């Protein structure tokens, strides 16, 4: 199955990042994307960039074979109610990026069975570097392959059972913010020891990018890469140990668990 036209319902930070990623990857043009956004100021801003955008979600799905839901969890019932009568279960596929909303809830709202995917990307999708986790329901092998190909063009993809989606949200969805907070802290440290903010930002961002590529390219464990830059009585191990004394690793683990637990509570 080839998706020819996509509707993105909800054009906030993540929704618009998806649109940007799809366009920059050459998967869709602005003309083959139909965006929906209720916020008038944001709608006007996106429209000024040349995107087809409306405040009518039912109108946005017309003629689209892929519909991506990217609204807040408390907005999903109203959104489905708006588009339900415009959905063609024989011709359209729905992908939901809505945190914490299960397939069962979506099907109950739709009152029909159709190909459906739960998709958890992150804002790295705007630059084709997302970590996207996907669960599929009532989809053919062809549809699964098409969704896989689409999101794999925009980063890394893994398919997971739905019960792992809250954990995927805490790591893949929230995790990009955790990584960015490390970069911000490294910038602040760099400025304190004498670098200008721009130089510190470049170095902090590039070292994270380089570290990630080492793991992905070598399929190695972080500790094996750490061992390559730590020497007896060296400055790197001294810095690492000081961070660990301050709770560096445990704070990251606790942050991931806190995000996961909040998702579970709000289910």
Buried (B, 14 or more C-beta within 10 A) or exposed (E): BEBEBBBBBBBBEBBBBBBBBBBBBEBBEBEBBBBBBBEEEBBEBBBEEEBBBBEEBBBBBEEBBBBBBBBEBEBBEEBBEBBEEBBEBEEBBBBBBBBBBBBEBBBEBBEEEBBBBBBBBBBBBBEBBBBBBBBBBBBEEEBBEBBBEBBBBBBBBEEBEBEBBBBBBBBBBBBBEBBBEBBEEBBEEBBEEEBEEEEBBBBBBEEBEEBEEBEEEEEEEEEEBEEEEBEEEEEEBEEBEEEEEEEBEEEBEEBBEEBBEBBEEEE
